[in-house]
Amino acid sequence: MDVQMPEMDGLAATRAIREQERSRGGHIPIIAMTAHVMHQDVALCLEAGMDDHLGKPLRRVDLEKAVARIR
């Protein structure tokens, strides 16, 4: 999930998805992808309900590891 999207940012989108999951069940894995990599930025993503965080520029090996962690 891109954190900086127009109209609804990734944090708000994640919160909306997690709210729907609470009423309907299930869990959609969400990994943040953003250039914001400071500790507080990572914490905001995880607090919003994202499962993991990856900084840009994205490296394939990091994406593969993140996907393996959330499976």
Summary of the structure (lengths in Angstrom):
residues: 71
radius of gyration: 12.0
end to end distance: 16.5
largest distance: 35.1
contacts: 174
relative contact order: 0.20
helix: 49%
strand: 13%
